[in-house]
C-alpha cells in the first residue's frame, strides 16, 4: 500500500481525505478500545490518531512496558481489523496535558538536562528509547501492509523553540529506525510557530479550534502546494483544579468549522474521546500560576470520558456524511452505568503509622528532590527534629514544588501551594525541644508546556529555612504509592492528619460507576489496586470515573489517601459523572 503527499493525500494513487479522530489508548482501559474505535468508524471517520507517551513506556531508564493499557500494537491491530487507518505521533514530547508532556521524569535526575534540543545528553536518551519503540511500530506501516499512514516528527515545536538541528536529528532517528511513511509536523497556525517548527521533507500541519479558513490561509503559505490539514481540531478544552466549572466548546461554531475544514482539506478531531488521566499522569500549565489538570480528560469531546455518544457526535456525523460514507456499525461491547450507592469506611490508618511499610528512609544532611532519590511521581515526606529551636517562628521552603502539608508533632500547622512555597511564613508556634517536623510534599503533575519544563523537580530541591537559618539533617520517605497493598491498616489512626481509608463493597455485576468524594479534602483513589486518579474538593470535578473492567463480581476494594485531614465516614458510587 502506498500513501503519498503531493498536491493532496493519495492512497494507492487515488485522492484520500483524512477524517480522523484522536483517541489515546493510554487514557482508556483496553477492554473498551474496540467500543471507542467502533464508534469512531460509525461517525464516518476513516482514521484514528494517537500519541505515544514515553514516560509510560519507559517508566525507569532502560525498563520498558508494552503490556495492558500500553499495548500499542494491540491498539493498532484493533484499528486495522475495523478498517481504520492510523496516524502515530511518537515524538519524545507529546504535550497532551499529560505529565511532563510525556517526557520521563527520570531525565531530571541529571543536572543541567536540556530538553527538546539537539543536546547530546538528551538525544542519547531519545535514541535509546527509539531503539526499542520503533521496531514495534515499523511493521504496522502501510508500506509493510499495515494501517499506519503518517507519523509526526515533533509536536508544536515552534511554540517551544527553533532548533532545526534537533528536528533533523529526530527525523534521522526515525528514518534510520525504519520509518518510511510520510512525515508531518504540527504547529500553531502562525508564522512564528510554523517557521520554528517546520522541517524540510515533512508536511506542515496546524493545530487550532476555530477560524478554519483564516488558519488554512496562513498554513497554505508553508505547504508548497501540498494538502491542508488540521492535526488537532480542538472541539473543547481541558479542566484544571479550581477553574470554576467544566470547560465546554461552542457547538454551533465548531460544526461550521468542521464543515469548512472538510471542504478545504483534512482533519484530525481532538479529542474524539478524551478519557482519563489515571494515576498521577495529569499534566499542568504555568503562566501566572500553577494550574494542574483534573483527573478527567473529558475535553467536551464527541464521546464522554466513559464513552457515551453526545449531541456533538451526532452533529459531526451529519457534517462528515456530506463528504464521506457513514457506515452502519454494530457496537459489540456491552457497557453499563451503575449506581452502587453509599459505602461506609471499613478500615483507616494514619500515614505516620504505616509509613515504614510504604517507604524506606533515606537520610541526608539536606533535602533532596524526588528525582535525585529515584522517584518520579506521588508524594515525599521530609522529617526532621527541631533540636536547636526554642519555638517555630518562621518557615520557608526553597526550591520546592508543588504543595506542602506541614505538621509539628503530628499536628497540622500550615498548607502551602505553588508560590506560597517561595515565601517566608510566620508561625510563632511554641514547641518542645526536639519536636518532630513533617513536610509532606505532593507532585501535582509536571508542567507540560513551555520553558518551565526544565524546572520541574518535585519535593524540596534546595533547603528548608527555619527561623532564618537553614535546617539540616532529614529523613526522606519517597511515597510513589505504586503498590497500595503495602498499606498496613493495623496501625493507629488519628484525625486531621494524612491517612488511608479502606472501603469494601459487593458488585453483583461490574459496571461503569463514579466515585463521589463529597465531604473529602484532597488526595487520590485506588480501585482493586488500580490508581484511578486524584480528587480535590475545590473541583470542578466532583466524581472520579471507575471503568467497569476495574471491578469484579463479588467483593471489591477502594482505598483513598487523603492528605488534608478532611475525611468523611463514607463514599458513594454514583451512576452519573459530575464534572462541575
Secondary structure, DSSP 8 states (H G I E B T S, - for coil): --EEESSSEEETTEE---EEEEE-GGGS-GGGHHHHHHHHHHTT--EEEEE--HHHHTSBTTB---SGGG-HHHHHHHHHHTT-EEEEE--S---TTBGGGG--GGGGGSTT---SSS-HHHHHHHHHHHHHHHHHHHTTBGGGTSSEEEEEEEESHHHH---HHHHHHHHHHHHHTT--SEEEEEEESSHHHHHHH--TTEEEEEEESS-HHHHHHHHHTTTTT---EEEEEE-S---BTTSSS-----HHHHHHHHHHHHHHSEEEEEEEE--B--TT-B-EEESSSEEEB-SB--TT-SB-TT--B-HHHHHHHHHHTTTS------------B---EEEEEEEEEEHHHHHHHH--EEEESS--BGGGGT--SSEEEEEEEE-S-SEEEEEEEEEEESEEEEEETTEEEEEEEGGGGGS-EEEEEE--TTEEEEEEEE----B-SSGGGGG---EEEEEEEETTEEE--EEEEEE--S-GGG--TTS---TTS-EEEEEEEEESS--BEEEE-TT--EEEEEETTEEEEEEETT-S--EEEE-GGG--SEEEEEEEEESSS---SEEEEESS----
